[in-house]
């Protein structure tokens, strides 16, 4: 019987800070809303009181909201969500959700782009939150450039897979049977597609600009900082890794195929 391979992180203590790539395998990182939500709360944005394990924010116009809901009885379970309503407190026109296991930097970069789009709408008399003219290929073309594979399915979807086979982005370019805001136009995940480590979903109507911000962050070559204890065990042999305070990288085999190369 072949013994299991040694954990390449064994040379580091559990509290050692390391830098890792690719981003989709890095683990969730921090969940501090102060770093994830860049909103100017001193300029009309609201941070609402909420129950333990929940945080909620909304824009001054009350058409845009974002929240974090944790499941306190289940470690690592919960959801980041963004939603938009065409009229204040009306039906949700579109929604974006991230499992809390999604790398926090990806979630942060989408919120940063969300604020940019909101401010552009506010000060330039536009409405990109609901009528974004960004072409879908803006979101997926960078994946091609970083060696992600491409497969088109007859059901009206196309799937892009990372060179290591452990990350995927799926685009539903034909309307699904369900229709409406519950129909996920974009889905991304890491790990086994049947039981992913994390999943992100963008319903139909979500601005493609936000999807593009997500994919750009996903393939960025800027390493993510993690404590060793927070790096998922299942992915450790597929990561580039270096000690954050050392000049020499650890001897860890890189993922197969070209490394991602775009930074935000």
VOGUBA-709432 format. One record per residue: residue in three letters; z negated, x, y of N, C-alpha, C in turn. Coordinates in Angstrom, 1 decimal, m for minus. Layout:
# residues N
Ala,Z,X,Y,Z,X,Y,Z,X,Y
...
# end
This chain:
# residues 264
Unk,0.0,0.8,m1.2,0.0,0.0,0.0,0.0,0.9,1.3
Unk,0.9,0.6,2.2,1.0,1.4,3.4,m0.1,1.1,4.3
Unk,m0.9,2.0,4.8,m1.9,1.7,5.7,m1.3,1.3,7.1
Unk,m2.1,0.5,7.8,m1.6,0.0,9.1,m1.5,1.2,10.1
Unk,m0.5,1.2,11.0,m0.4,2.3,11.9,m1.6,2.4,12.8
Unk,m2.0,3.6,13.3,m3.1,3.8,14.1,m2.8,3.2,15.5
Unk,m3.9,2.6,16.1,m3.8,2.0,17.4,m3.5,3.2,18.4
Unk,m2.4,3.2,19.1,m2.1,4.3,20.1,m3.0,4.3,21.3
Unk,m3.9,3.3,21.4,m4.8,3.3,22.5,m6.2,3.8,22.1
Unk,m6.3,4.3,20.9,m7.6,4.7,20.3,m8.2,5.9,21.1
Unk,m7.3,6.7,21.8,m7.8,7.8,22.5,m8.4,7.5,23.8
Unk,m8.4,6.2,24.2,m9.0,5.8,25.4,m10.2,4.8,25.1
Unk,m11.2,4.9,26.0,m12.3,3.9,25.9,m11.8,2.5,26.3
Unk,m12.6,1.5,26.0,m12.1,0.1,26.3,m12.1,m0.1,27.8
Unk,m12.8,0.6,28.6,m12.8,0.4,30.0,m11.8,1.3,30.8
Unk,m11.1,2.2,30.0,m10.2,3.1,30.7,m9.0,2.3,31.3
Unk,m8.7,2.6,32.5,m7.5,2.0,33.2,m6.2,2.7,32.8
Unk,m5.3,1.9,32.3,m4.0,2.5,31.9,m2.9,1.8,32.6
Unk,m1.7,2.4,32.7,m0.5,1.8,33.2,0.5,1.5,32.1
Unk,1.0,0.3,32.0,1.8,m0.1,30.9,3.1,m0.8,31.3
Unk,4.1,m0.7,30.5,5.4,m1.3,30.6,5.9,m1.6,29.1
Unk,6.7,m2.6,28.9,7.3,m3.5,29.8,6.2,m4.6,30.2
Unk,6.5,m5.3,31.3,5.5,m6.2,31.8,5.2,m7.4,30.9
Unk,6.2,m7.9,30.2,5.9,m9.1,29.4,4.9,m8.9,28.3
Unk,4.6,m7.6,28.0,3.7,m7.3,26.9,2.3,m6.8,27.4
Unk,2.1,m6.8,28.7,1.0,m6.1,29.3,m0.4,m6.9,29.1
Unk,m0.3,m8.2,28.9,m1.6,m8.9,28.9,m1.8,m9.6,30.2
Unk,m2.7,m10.5,30.3,m2.8,m11.4,31.5,m3.3,m10.7,32.8
Unk,m4.1,m9.7,32.7,m4.7,m9.1,33.9,m5.7,m10.1,34.6
Unk,m6.0,m9.9,35.9,m7.0,m10.7,36.6,m6.5,m12.1,36.9
Unk,m7.5,m13.0,37.1,m7.2,m14.4,37.5,m7.9,m14.8,38.8
Unk,m7.9,m13.8,39.7,m8.5,m14.1,41.0,m7.5,m14.8,41.9
Unk,m7.8,m16.1,42.3,m6.9,m16.8,43.1,m6.7,m16.2,44.4
Unk,m7.6,m15.4,44.9,m7.4,m14.7,46.2,m6.3,m13.7,46.2
Unk,m6.0,m13.1,45.0,m4.9,m12.2,44.9,m3.6,m12.9,44.4
Unk,m3.7,m14.0,43.7,m2.6,m14.7,43.2,m2.0,m15.6,44.3
Unk,m2.8,m16.2,45.1,m2.3,m17.2,46.1,m2.3,m16.5,47.5
Unk,m1.2,m16.2,48.1,m1.1,m15.5,49.3,m1.1,m16.4,50.5
Unk,m1.5,m17.6,50.4,m1.4,m18.7,51.4,m2.3,m18.4,52.6
Unk,m1.8,m18.7,53.8,m2.6,m18.5,55.0,m3.6,m19.7,55.2
Unk,m4.7,m19.6,54.6,m5.7,m20.7,54.7,m6.2,m20.9,56.1
Unk,m6.1,m19.8,56.9,m6.5,m20.0,58.3,m5.5,m20.7,59.2
Unk,m4.3,m21.0,58.6,m3.2,m21.6,59.3,m2.8,m23.0,58.7
Unk,m3.8,m23.7,58.2,m3.5,m25.1,57.8,m3.4,m25.3,56.3
Unk,m3.3,m24.2,55.5,m3.4,m24.4,54.0,m4.8,m24.8,53.6
Unk,m4.9,m25.6,52.6,m6.2,m26.1,52.2,m6.6,m25.5,50.8
Unk,m7.8,m25.1,50.7,m8.4,m24.7,49.4,m9.5,m25.8,49.1
Unk,m9.2,m26.6,48.1,m10.0,m27.8,47.9,m11.2,m27.5,46.9
Unk,m12.3,m28.0,47.2,m13.4,m27.9,46.2,m13.0,m28.5,44.9
Unk,m13.4,m27.8,43.8,m13.0,m28.3,42.5,m14.2,m28.0,41.5
Unk,m14.0,m28.6,40.3,m15.0,m28.4,39.3,m14.9,m27.0,38.8
Unk,m16.0,m26.6,38.1,m16.0,m25.2,37.5,m14.8,m25.1,36.5
Unk,m14.1,m23.9,36.7,m13.0,m23.7,35.9,m11.7,m24.2,36.5
Unk,m11.7,m24.7,37.7,m10.5,m25.2,38.4,m10.5,m24.8,39.8
Unk,m9.3,m24.5,40.3,m9.1,m24.2,41.8,m7.8,m24.9,42.2
Unk,m7.8,m25.4,43.4,m6.7,m26.3,43.8,m6.4,m26.0,45.3
Unk,m5.1,m25.9,45.6,m4.7,m25.6,47.0,m3.5,m26.5,47.3
Unk,m3.3,m26.8,48.6,m2.2,m27.6,49.1,m1.7,m27.1,50.4
Unk,m0.4,m27.4,50.7,0.2,m27.0,52.0,m0.2,m27.9,53.1
Unk,m0.1,m27.5,54.4,m0.4,m28.4,55.5,0.3,m29.7,55.5
Unk,1.6,m29.7,54.9,2.4,m30.9,54.9,2.0,m31.8,53.7
Unk,1.1,m31.3,52.8,0.7,m32.1,51.6,1.8,m32.4,50.7
Unk,3.0,m31.7,50.7,4.1,m31.9,49.8,4.1,m30.8,48.7
Unk,3.3,m29.8,48.9,3.3,m28.6,48.0,1.9,m28.3,47.5
Unk,1.7,m28.1,46.2,0.3,m27.9,45.7,0.4,m26.8,44.6
Unk,m0.7,m26.2,44.4,m0.8,m25.2,43.3,m2.3,m25.3,42.8
Unk,m2.4,m25.0,41.5,m3.8,m25.1,40.9,m3.9,m24.2,39.7
Unk,m5.2,m23.9,39.4,m5.6,m23.1,38.2,m6.6,m24.0,37.5
Unk,m6.3,m24.2,36.2,m7.2,m25.0,35.4,m7.5,m24.1,34.1
Unk,m8.8,m23.8,34.0,m9.2,m23.0,32.8,m9.9,m23.9,31.8
Unk,m9.8,m23.6,30.6,m10.6,m24.3,29.5,m11.8,m23.4,29.2
Unk,m13.0,m23.8,29.8,m14.1,m22.9,29.6,m14.6,m22.7,28.2
Unk,m14.3,m23.7,27.4,m14.8,m23.6,26.0,m13.8,m22.8,25.1
Unk,m12.7,m22.4,25.6,m11.7,m21.7,24.8,m11.2,m20.5,25.6
Unk,m11.6,m19.3,25.1,m11.3,m18.1,25.9,m9.8,m17.9,25.9
Unk,m9.3,m17.6,27.1,m7.9,m17.3,27.3,m7.0,m18.5,27.4
Unk,m7.5,m19.7,27.5,m6.7,m20.9,27.6,m6.8,m21.5,29.0
Unk,m5.7,m22.0,29.4,m5.6,m22.6,30.7,m4.2,m22.5,31.3
Unk,m4.1,m23.0,32.5,m2.7,m23.1,33.1,m2.8,m22.9,34.6
Unk,m1.8,m22.1,35.1,m1.5,m22.0,36.5,m0.4,m23.0,36.7
Unk,m0.4,m23.8,37.8,0.7,m24.8,38.0,1.1,m24.8,39.5
Unk,2.3,m25.1,39.8,2.9,m25.3,41.1,3.6,m26.6,41.0
Unk,3.5,m27.5,42.1,4.2,m28.7,42.1,4.6,m29.1,43.5
Unk,5.7,m29.9,43.6,6.2,m30.3,44.9,6.5,m31.7,44.9
Unk,6.2,m32.4,46.0,6.4,m33.9,46.1,7.3,m34.1,47.4
Unk,8.3,m34.9,47.3,9.2,m35.1,48.4,8.5,m35.8,49.6
Unk,7.5,m36.6,49.3,6.6,m37.2,50.3,5.2,m36.9,49.9
Unk,4.3,m36.8,50.9,2.9,m36.4,50.7,2.3,m37.3,49.6
Unk,1.7,m36.7,48.6,1.0,m37.5,47.6,1.9,m38.4,46.7
Unk,3.2,m38.2,46.8,4.1,m39.0,46.0,4.3,m38.4,44.7
Unk,5.3,m38.9,43.9,5.6,m38.4,42.6,6.0,m36.9,42.6
Unk,5.7,m36.2,41.6,6.0,m34.8,41.5,7.5,m34.7,41.3
Unk,8.2,m34.0,42.2,9.7,m33.8,42.1,10.0,m32.7,41.1
Unk,9.2,m31.6,41.1,9.4,m30.5,40.1,8.1,m29.8,40.0
Unk,8.0,m29.1,38.9,6.7,m28.4,38.6,7.0,m27.1,37.8
Unk,6.1,m26.1,38.1,6.2,m24.8,37.4,4.8,m24.6,36.7
Unk,4.8,m24.2,35.5,3.5,m23.9,34.8,3.6,m22.5,34.1
Unk,2.4,m21.9,34.1,2.3,m20.6,33.4,1.0,m20.7,32.6
Unk,1.1,m20.3,31.4,m0.2,m20.1,30.6,m1.0,m19.0,31.3
Unk,m2.3,m19.1,31.2,m3.1,m18.1,31.9,m3.0,m16.7,31.2
Unk,m2.4,m16.7,30.0,m2.1,m15.4,29.4,m0.9,m14.7,30.0
Unk,m0.1,m15.4,30.9,1.0,m14.8,31.5,0.5,m13.6,32.4
Unk,1.2,m12.5,32.4,0.8,m11.4,33.3,0.6,m11.9,34.8
Unk,m0.6,m11.7,35.3,m0.9,m12.2,36.7,0.1,m11.8,37.7
Unk,0.7,m10.6,37.6,1.6,m10.1,38.6,2.8,m11.0,38.7
Unk,3.3,m11.5,37.6,4.4,m12.4,37.5,4.1,m13.7,38.3
Unk,2.9,m14.2,38.0,2.5,m15.4,38.7,2.4,m15.2,40.2
Unk,1.8,m14.1,40.6,1.6,m13.8,42.0,2.9,m13.7,42.7
Unk,3.9,m13.0,42.1,5.2,m12.8,42.7,5.9,m14.2,42.9
Unk,5.8,m15.1,42.0,6.4,m16.4,42.2,5.7,m17.2,43.4
Unk,4.4,m17.1,43.5,3.7,m17.7,44.6,4.0,m17.0,45.9
Unk,4.3,m15.7,45.9,4.7,m15.1,47.2,6.0,m15.6,47.6
Unk,7.0,m15.7,46.7,8.3,m16.3,47.0,8.2,m17.7,47.5
Unk,7.3,m18.5,46.8,7.1,m19.9,47.2,6.7,m20.0,48.7
Unk,5.7,m19.1,49.1,5.3,m19.1,50.5,6.5,m18.7,51.4
Unk,7.3,m17.8,51.0,8.4,m17.4,51.8,9.4,m18.6,52.0
Unk,9.7,m19.3,50.9,10.6,m20.5,51.0,10.0,m21.6,51.9
Unk,8.7,m21.8,51.7,8.0,m22.8,52.5,8.1,m22.5,54.0
Unk,7.8,m21.2,54.3,7.9,m20.9,55.7,9.3,m20.9,56.3
Unk,10.3,m20.6,55.5,11.6,m20.7,55.9,12.0,m22.1,56.2
Unk,11.6,m23.0,55.3,11.8,m24.4,55.5,11.1,m24.9,56.8
Unk,10.0,m24.4,57.0,9.2,m24.9,58.2,9.7,m24.5,59.5
Unk,10.1,m23.2,59.6,10.5,m22.7,60.9,12.0,m22.6,61.1
Unk,12.8,m22.9,60.0,14.3,m22.9,60.2,14.9,m24.3,59.9
Unk,14.0,m25.2,59.8,14.5,m26.6,59.6,15.4,m26.7,58.4
Unk,14.9,m26.2,57.3,15.7,m26.3,56.0,14.8,m27.0,55.0
Unk,15.3,m27.2,53.8,14.5,m27.9,52.8,14.8,m27.4,51.4
Unk,14.7,m26.0,51.3,15.1,m25.3,50.1,14.1,m25.7,48.9
Unk,12.9,m26.2,49.3,12.0,m26.6,48.2,12.6,m27.7,47.4
Unk,13.5,m28.5,47.9,14.1,m29.6,47.2,15.6,m29.5,47.1
Unk,16.3,m28.7,47.9,17.7,m28.6,47.9,18.1,m27.2,48.0
Unk,17.6,m26.4,47.1,17.9,m25.0,47.0,19.4,m24.8,46.5
Unk,20.2,m24.0,47.2,21.5,m23.7,46.8,21.7,m22.4,46.1
Unk,20.6,m21.8,45.7,20.7,m20.5,45.0,21.3,m20.7,43.6
Unk,22.4,m20.0,43.3,23.1,m20.1,42.0,22.2,m19.6,40.9
Unk,22.2,m20.3,39.7,21.4,m19.9,38.6,21.6,m18.5,38.1
Unk,22.8,m18.0,38.3,23.1,m16.6,37.8,22.3,m15.6,38.6
Unk,21.8,m15.9,39.8,20.9,m15.0,40.5,19.6,m14.7,39.7
Unk,19.2,m15.7,38.9,18.0,m15.5,38.1,18.2,m14.7,36.8
Unk,19.4,m14.9,36.2,19.6,m14.3,34.9,20.5,m13.0,34.9
Unk,21.3,m12.8,36.0,22.2,m11.7,36.0,21.5,m10.3,35.9
Unk,20.3,m10.2,36.6,19.6,m8.9,36.4,19.1,m8.6,35.0
Unk,18.9,m9.7,34.2,18.6,m9.4,32.8,19.7,m8.7,32.0
Unk,20.9,m9.1,32.3,22.1,m8.4,31.7,22.0,m6.9,32.0
Unk,21.7,m6.6,33.3,21.7,m5.2,33.8,20.7,m4.4,33.2
Unk,19.6,m5.0,32.6,18.5,m4.3,32.0,18.6,m4.3,30.4
Unk,19.8,m4.7,29.9,19.9,m4.6,28.5,19.5,m5.8,27.7
Unk,19.2,m6.9,28.3,18.8,m8.1,27.6,20.0,m8.7,27.0
Unk,19.8,m9.2,25.8,21.0,m9.8,25.0,21.2,m11.3,25.5
Unk,22.3,m11.8,25.1,22.7,m13.2,25.6,23.2,m14.0,24.5
Unk,22.7,m15.2,24.3,23.2,m16.1,23.3,23.3,m17.5,23.8
Unk,24.5,m18.1,23.6,24.7,m19.5,24.1,24.6,m20.4,22.9
Unk,23.8,m21.5,23.1,23.7,m22.5,22.0,24.5,m23.7,22.4
Unk,25.0,m24.4,21.4,25.8,m25.6,21.6,25.0,m26.8,22.2
Unk,23.7,m26.7,22.2,22.9,m27.8,22.7,22.8,m27.7,24.2
Unk,23.5,m26.7,24.8,23.5,m26.6,26.3,22.5,m25.7,26.8
Unk,22.1,m24.7,26.0,21.1,m23.7,26.5,21.7,m22.3,26.3
Unk,21.2,m21.3,27.1,21.5,m19.9,26.9,20.2,m19.2,26.9
Unk,20.1,m18.2,26.0,18.8,m17.5,25.8,19.1,m16.0,26.0
Unk,18.2,m15.4,26.7,18.3,m14.0,27.0,17.0,m13.3,26.4
Unk,17.3,m12.2,25.6,16.2,m11.6,24.9,16.0,m10.1,25.3
Unk,14.8,m9.7,25.4,14.5,m8.3,25.9,15.0,m7.3,24.8
Unk,15.2,m6.1,25.1,15.6,m5.1,24.1,14.6,m4.9,23.0
Unk,13.3,m5.1,23.2,12.4,m5.0,22.2,12.3,m6.3,21.3
Unk,13.0,m7.3,21.7,12.9,m8.6,20.9,11.7,m9.4,21.1
Unk,10.8,m9.0,22.0,9.5,m9.6,22.2,9.4,m10.4,23.5
Unk,10.4,m10.5,24.2,10.5,m11.3,25.4,11.7,m12.2,25.5
Unk,11.7,m13.3,26.1,12.8,m14.2,26.1,12.8,m15.1,27.4
Unk,14.0,m15.4,27.9,14.2,m16.4,29.0,15.2,m17.3,28.5
Unk,14.9,m18.6,28.5,15.9,m19.6,28.1,16.3,m20.5,29.3
Unk,17.6,m20.7,29.5,18.1,m21.6,30.6,18.8,m22.8,30.0
Unk,18.3,m24.0,30.3,19.0,m25.2,29.9,19.9,m25.6,31.0
Unk,21.2,m25.3,30.8,22.2,m25.6,31.9,22.8,m27.0,31.7
Unk,22.6,m27.6,30.6,23.0,m29.0,30.5,21.8,m29.9,30.5
Unk,21.8,m31.1,31.1,20.6,m31.9,31.1,20.1,m32.2,29.7
Unk,18.8,m32.2,29.6,18.2,m32.6,28.3,18.1,m34.0,28.1
Unk,17.7,m34.5,27.0,17.6,m35.9,26.7,16.5,m36.6,27.5
Unk,15.4,m35.8,27.8,14.3,m36.4,28.5,14.6,m36.7,30.0
Unk,15.4,m35.8,30.6,15.7,m35.9,32.0,14.5,m35.9,32.9
Unk,14.6,m36.0,34.2,13.5,m36.1,35.1,12.8,m34.7,35.2
Unk,11.6,m34.8,35.9,10.9,m33.5,36.2,10.3,m32.9,35.0
Unk,10.2,m33.7,33.9,9.6,m33.2,32.7,10.5,m32.4,31.8
Unk,11.8,m32.3,32.2,12.8,m31.6,31.5,12.8,m30.1,31.9
Unk,12.3,m29.2,31.1,12.3,m27.8,31.5,13.6,m27.2,31.5
Unk,14.1,m26.8,32.7,15.4,m26.1,32.9,15.3,m24.7,32.5
Unk,14.1,m24.0,32.7,13.9,m22.6,32.4,12.6,m22.5,31.6
Unk,12.6,m21.7,30.6,11.4,m21.4,29.8,11.4,m19.9,29.5
Unk,10.3,m19.2,29.7,10.2,m17.8,29.3,8.9,m17.6,28.5
Unk,9.0,m16.6,27.6,7.8,m16.4,26.7,7.8,m14.9,26.2
Unk,6.7,m14.5,25.7,6.5,m13.2,25.1,5.9,m13.4,23.7
Unk,6.4,m12.6,22.7,5.9,m12.7,21.4,6.8,m13.6,20.5
Unk,6.2,m14.1,19.5,6.9,m15.0,18.6,7.2,m16.3,19.3
Unk,8.5,m16.7,19.3,8.9,m18.0,20.0,8.2,m19.2,19.4
Unk,7.8,m19.2,18.1,7.2,m20.3,17.5,5.7,m20.4,17.9
Unk,5.1,m19.2,18.2,3.7,m19.2,18.6,3.6,m18.0,19.7
Unk,4.1,m18.3,20.9,4.2,m17.2,21.9,2.8,m16.8,22.4
Unk,2.7,m15.6,22.9,1.5,m15.1,23.5,1.3,m15.8,24.9
Unk,2.4,m16.0,25.6,2.3,m16.8,26.8,3.7,m17.4,27.0
Unk,3.7,m18.5,27.8,4.9,m19.3,28.1,4.9,m19.7,29.6
Unk,6.0,m19.6,30.2,6.2,m20.1,31.6,7.4,m21.1,31.6
Unk,7.2,m22.2,32.3,8.2,m23.3,32.4,8.5,m23.7,33.8
Unk,9.8,m23.9,34.1,10.3,m24.4,35.4,11.0,m25.7,35.1
Unk,10.6,m26.8,35.6,11.3,m28.1,35.3,12.5,m28.1,36.2
Unk,13.4,m29.0,35.7,14.7,m29.2,36.5,14.3,m29.6,37.9
Unk,15.0,m29.0,38.9,14.7,m29.3,40.3,13.9,m28.2,40.9
Unk,13.2,m27.3,40.1,12.5,m26.2,40.7,13.5,m25.2,41.3
Unk,13.3,m24.7,42.5,14.2,m23.9,43.2,14.6,m22.6,42.3
Unk,15.9,m22.4,42.2,16.3,m21.2,41.4,15.8,m19.9,42.1
Unk,15.5,m20.0,43.4,15.0,m18.8,44.1,13.7,m18.4,43.4
Unk,12.8,m19.4,43.0,11.6,m19.1,42.4,11.7,m18.5,41.0
Unk,12.8,m19.0,40.3,13.1,m18.5,39.0,13.5,m17.0,39.1
Unk,14.3,m16.7,40.1,14.8,m15.4,40.3,13.7,m14.4,40.7
Unk,12.7,m14.9,41.4,11.5,m14.1,41.7,10.7,m13.8,40.5
Unk,10.7,m14.7,39.6,10.0,m14.5,38.3,10.7,m13.5,37.4
Unk,12.0,m13.6,37.3,12.7,m12.7,36.4,12.8,m11.3,37.0
Unk,12.8,m11.2,38.3,12.8,m9.9,39.0,11.5,m9.2,38.7
Unk,10.4,m9.9,38.8,9.1,m9.4,38.5,9.0,m9.0,37.0
Unk,9.5,m9.9,36.1,9.5,m9.7,34.7,10.1,m8.4,34.3
Unk,11.2,m8.0,34.9,11.9,m6.7,34.5,11.6,m5.6,35.4
Unk,10.7,m5.7,36.3,10.4,m4.6,37.2,9.9,m3.4,36.4
Unk,10.2,m2.2,36.9,9.7,m1.0,36.3,8.4,m0.5,36.9
Unk,7.8,m1.3,37.8,6.5,m0.9,38.4,5.5,m1.2,37.3
Unk,4.8,m0.2,36.8,3.8,m0.4,35.7,2.7,m1.3,36.1
Unk,2.1,m2.0,35.2,0.9,m2.9,35.5,m0.3,m2.1,35.0
Unk,m1.4,m2.3,35.8,m2.6,m1.6,35.5,m3.5,m2.6,34.6
Unk,m4.0,m2.1,33.5,m4.8,m2.8,32.6,m5.9,m2.0,32.1
Unk,m7.1,m2.6,31.9,m8.1,m2.0,31.1,m7.7,m2.0,29.6
Unk,m8.0,m1.0,28.9,m7.5,m0.9,27.5,m7.9,m2.1,26.7
Unk,m9.1,m2.6,26.9,m9.6,m3.8,26.2,m8.8,m5.0,26.4
Unk,m8.0,m5.1,27.5,m7.3,m6.3,27.8,m5.8,m6.2,27.4
Unk,m5.4,m5.1,26.8,m4.0,m4.9,26.3,m3.9,m5.6,24.9
Unk,m3.0,m6.6,24.8,m2.9,m7.3,23.5,m2.7,m6.4,22.3
Unk,m3.5,m6.6,21.3,m3.4,m5.7,20.1,m2.0,m5.8,19.4
Unk,m1.4,m7.0,19.4,m0.1,m7.2,18.8,1.0,m6.4,19.4
Unk,0.9,m6.0,20.7,2.0,m5.4,21.4,1.8,m3.9,21.7
Unk,0.7,m3.4,21.3,0.3,m2.0,21.7,1.4,m1.0,21.2
Unk,2.0,m1.2,20.1,3.0,m0.2,19.6,4.3,m0.4,20.2
Unk,4.5,m1.4,21.1,5.8,m1.6,21.8,5.7,m1.3,23.3
Unk,4.6,m0.6,23.7,4.4,m0.4,25.2,4.6,1.1,25.5
Unk,5.2,1.3,26.7,5.0,2.6,27.4,3.6,2.6,28.0
Unk,2.9,3.7,27.9,1.5,3.7,28.4,1.2,5.1,28.9
Unk,0.4,5.1,30.0,m0.1,6.4,30.5,m1.5,6.1,31.1
Unk,m2.3,7.1,31.1,m3.6,6.9,31.7,m3.4,6.9,33.2
Unk,m4.1,6.0,33.9,m3.9,5.8,35.3,m4.4,7.0,36.1
Unk,m5.3,7.7,35.5,m5.9,8.9,36.3,m5.4,10.2,35.7
Unk,m4.4,10.2,34.8,m3.9,11.4,34.2,m2.5,11.6,34.6
Unk,m2.0,12.9,34.5,m0.7,13.2,34.8,0.2,13.2,33.6
Unk,m0.4,13.4,32.4,0.4,13.4,31.2,0.4,12.0,30.5
Unk,1.6,11.5,30.2,1.6,10.2,29.5,1.1,10.3,28.1
Unk,0.5,9.3,27.6,0.1,9.3,26.2,1.3,9.2,25.3
Unk,1.1,9.7,24.0,2.2,9.8,23.1,2.4,8.4,22.4
Unk,3.1,7.5,23.1,3.3,6.2,22.6,4.8,6.0,22.6
Unk,5.4,5.5,21.4,6.8,5.3,21.4,7.3,4.2,22.3
Unk,8.4,4.4,23.1,8.8,3.4,24.0,9.5,2.3,23.2
Unk,9.7,1.1,23.9,10.5,0.0,23.2,11.9,0.4,23.0
Unk,12.6,m0.2,22.1,14.0,0.1,21.8,14.8,m0.4,23.0
Unk,15.9,0.3,23.3,16.8,m0.1,24.3,16.4,0.4,25.7
Unk,17.2,0.1,26.7,16.9,0.6,28.1,15.7,m0.1,28.7
Unk,15.0,0.6,29.5,13.8,0.1,30.1,14.3,m0.7,31.3
Unk,13.5,m1.8,31.7,13.9,m2.5,32.9,13.8,m1.7,34.1
Unk,14.5,m2.0,35.2,14.5,m1.1,36.3,14.5,m1.7,37.7
Unk,14.2,m3.0,37.9,14.2,m3.5,39.2,12.8,m3.8,39.7
Unk,12.4,m3.4,40.9,11.1,m3.7,41.4,11.3,m4.7,42.6
Unk,10.2,m5.4,42.8,10.2,m6.3,44.0,9.5,m5.6,45.2
# end
